Each structure stands twice: as structure tokens, then as C-alpha cells.
Amino acid sequence: MASLGERLRHHLAVLVEDIGARPPGSPANRRATDHVQASLAAAGRSVTTLPFTTRWWEPGTGCLEVGQARVAVAPNPYSPPVQARGRARRVGRLAELEELAPRTDTILVLADELAREPVLPAAFPFLSSPDHERLRGALQRLRPAAIVAVSDHWEPILEDPDLAIPSTTVPTHVGATLATGDDLCLVLSGRVHAGAGVNLSTRLTDDDRRLVLCAHLDTKATTPGAFDNAAAVATLLALAELDHLDGLPLELVLFNGEDHFDGCGETAWLAATDLAPIVGAVNIDGVGLRGQGLSLAALACPPPLQDELQAWVDAHSGWVTAEPWIDSDHAILAMRGIPAVAITSADVHALLAGLAHTPDDTLAVLDLAVLERLATDLPGLLGLLTDRLGNGQRSNRAR
Ligand SMILES: [Zn+2]
């Protein structure tokens, strides 16, 4: 029988190198779900598929001309293709933007306050922001020929298929050269497609009262997604194949939409799932980074369980406790009062900035020894949670 290390390498090679970027709805995403489903079936697991429809982005290229200067730019995901010429109109504040009159021959340059953080897509189901709604509303009303956002943020400022205005994000050293009145020419390619996909799940026992053990298998359109999140998927597949989780009342859920603008897989799962028998959740996202140990954060856990988790971390080398964070699938359960444990890299937030969602998230960033440690320690952690949560110990559970 293949060893744990061989299994991890196999699944990582398929997901990261053979398939690569796998946004929900795309053919590559279908190859990824086919691989996961076939692997679980070959390990004797009965797999449930939960379908959804969505839209996906086929990345293109772009260039921006300012006078005689010409720079290569990346279209923002879901940007319509365009060849636009127009006068630059530079805006830095929301109140200022809302006072502008519509001019379809302008190229809006969004800077300062307007490009400080990525704008939540209209279809994102789990968070909203009144300021972001106002910004999207103002842009829809102004209907510029195109938008150039000026930002050094690691994520594009706009990533929204429901904002049908061509757009790009440029770094501040490029954006500093763009002034109101400049003649700009922006050329962008790329396409939005309709697509369909599935979440995959399998139950390890017949118990209805169960822990959800989950990881997302999708990626952004621009990354092969090694540490985010093939590493976690490979670890769960290897554990299932080696029967190391047998006997635990678990449902393995491979979510398909954590990195997607509409949370398609998560939304479909929440609509189809009775949460009442789910006693807890463990989500794994962003593990296995070279030079990083593992971290555990507890959300919606009763204080005695938090103390026991701290003791578990103290007794296991290579682990630290992290502050609760909400940027992944454990949050959709914790927000509903289900005790949830989030596992990621020890200092993932420091690394997210340069690595997550970029083409650099390749197998080279991973340390298989960290994934082997996770696979070795996880059954014990799940056993502890099963013991403590099996009777339905919950904190302020919303019903
Ligand atoms: Zn992730």
C-alpha cells in the first residue's frame, strides 16, 4: 500500500500540476472534482455530489497606454473585454464619485479611499458593506468606458461579474502617473463563462450526529493553489484512503466555492443541509507552507473546550493557537453557533499577502513534513472533539 507521503505527493501533483487553477464551473474544476470523487470511491467511500451553477473567469491579458508610455496590465477577474480610449478622471473619495455626472467617454481612475480594499462582489452571500454597495451603485450609474483602480493590495480591487464595466488594477507607481485629463487607452481580454460544478461529501459512519471535516477544493482563476488549498484536500484524501479516520462520526465535505465571488458551493450546501445534527466542524485551509508550523483557532466553542484545545496544542509539537479568523468555510458554521476549529499555517496572514491567489502558490512553497504531521495528529484531535461534542455541547447555538 502506498505510504502517506506517496499519497500526498500523488494528489498534490494531480491538483496543482496536472490541473492547476480550478475555479468553480470551469472544466479544470470538473477535473478536480472528478479526481477527488474517483479517489474516494476507490477507497470504498460512497460519495454524495451536490450540484450548483455559477459563472467562471477565463483570464486574459491587457495593456494601458498613457501618452507614449505603454504598460502591461492584468484585467480584473470577470472584467468584460474592451478596447477603450478616453479621458482619465481621477477620483479618491466616495462622496466625490457620487457627485460626478455620467460620462461614458471617460476612464475612471479610482485611487486612495476608493481603492483601499477589495470591493465585495454584489453576489457574495456572507458579508456586505454599505460603503461597498454605495461604490458599486455609483459606478453602475456613471457607466465609464473603463476603470483603472490604483492599489498595491494583493487582491484586485474589483472582482465582480455583476459589475459589467471593464477594469484593471495597477500598482501605485503606475497609478501615480495617471492624472485627470490624460488621454488613456486600455485594452483588456478575458471571458466570463456560465458553468456548473459540485461539492463532494462522504460520511464515515451512519451517525446523523456528526462532525464536519472540510476543506475547499476550488481556487481563484489565477493560481495553481498548492497551499490554498490542494494541501488540505490531499491530506483529507490520503487519510480517507488509509482508513485513519475510520470509526469517527465524520462527514468529509469538499467545498467548491470558498474562493469564488458567489460562494456557490457553500450556498448550495447550506440550502441542502440540516445543520441541527452537526455537532462541530473542523476546516483546513492554507496548510503546509515551508518554514511554517500549524495553527488552530477555536470559534463558537464553549470555554471548557477552548481550554482542552489549548492543552491539546501545548501537548503537540509544531502547533500554535491562533486568534479566531473568519476568512474560510469554518465561519459559515461558527456564525450559526456550531463549534468550529480552523486549521491553517502558523503565520498565514503574513504570507497571504505575497502568495495566496497568485501564480507563485506552487508545490515549491509546500513542506510535505508539515502535511504528514497534520495527517498524523488530526485523528486524535477529531477524537477529542467527538468526545466533547458528541452530546451536543454547544455555545449560544442559534436555532
Ligand atoms: Zn483557501
Boltz pocket constraint, residues with backbone or C-beta under 6 A from the ligand:
constraints:
  - pocket:
      binder: B
      contacts: [[A, 216], [A, 227], [A, 228], [A, 229], [A, 258], [A, 259], [A, 285], [A, 286], [A, 327], [A, 328]]
      max_distance: 6.0
